[in-house]
Amino acid sequence: MPNATFSIAYQPIRLLKTSEAARYCGMALAKFKRDCPASPIEFAQNQIRYDVKDLDKWIDGLKLATDENSDEYWLSKFRDQNSS
C-alpha cells in the first residue's frame, strides 16, 4: 500500500476572547480576570481580546520569578530582604 503525504496549513488564532485566554493559561475565568496583568485589546462594541504573545510573556515571567537558577529570582530575593 503506498504512503500518502498531506500538507495542511494551520494558522493559530492570536487574539483570544477572555474565556479562551483563561483556558489557554489553564486558569478558571475568575482567577484569570483577577490575576492576569496582560492588557486586553478593546475593539468596537466592547469586544475584548487578549494577545497570545502577551499571555506567553506573562507566563514566561512567572517561570523566571521562581527559577532558582535565574538572575531575576536572586535579585527579587535580595530586594525582598532589603525592603524590610
N, C-alpha and C positions, 0 to 999 in steps of 0.2 A: 504494500500500500504506500503510495507516495506521501511525502510530508508536505504540508501546506504552511505557508507563512503569511500572516496577516499583519498589516500595519494599520494601527488605529491611533489617530491623533486625539489627545486628551488635553483640554485646556482647563486647568483648575480655576475655580471661582476665587477671585482675590478679595472681593468685598462681601462680607457676611452680615446677615441680619443678627440682631442681638442674641436671639436664641441659638442660632448657628454658631456664633462666636463662642458662646458659653460651652456648647457641645464640643467645638474644636479644641478648647482649652481643657476639656474634661471636668467642667465645673457645673454645679447647679446654677440655674439662672440668677437666683437671688444673690448667691455668693459672688458670681461674676460681676453683677451690677455694683455690688458693694466694693469689691477688691481690685477690679481691673483699672489700671491707670491709663490705658490707651485711650486717646481721644477719638470718639466716633466722628464720622463724616455725616453731616446732615444735608440731605437733599431736599428738594421741594416736597411739600405735603408731609413733613415730619418723617420722612424715610431715613432711618438711622442705619448706617453700615459701619462695620469695623474692618480695617485693612489687615489682612493676614500678616503682612510684613511687620506691622506694629505689634500684633499679638506675639509673633515669633520673637521680636526684640525683647518684649517684656518677659517672656518665658526664659529666654537665654540669660537675661539679667538675674532672674531668680536663681538659676543654676549657678551663676558666678558668685552670688552672695553666700552660697552655702558650700562652695568647693574649697576645702582647706588648702588646696594647692594653688589657689589663685591669689594674686596681689590684692584684689578687691576685698576678699574675705579678711585678710590680715589687717588691711587699712581700716576696715569697718570695726574690727575688734579693738584696734588701737584707739580709734575715735571714741568708741563706747567707754573704754576705761578712763580716758582723759576728760570726758564730758561730765563725769560725776563729781 
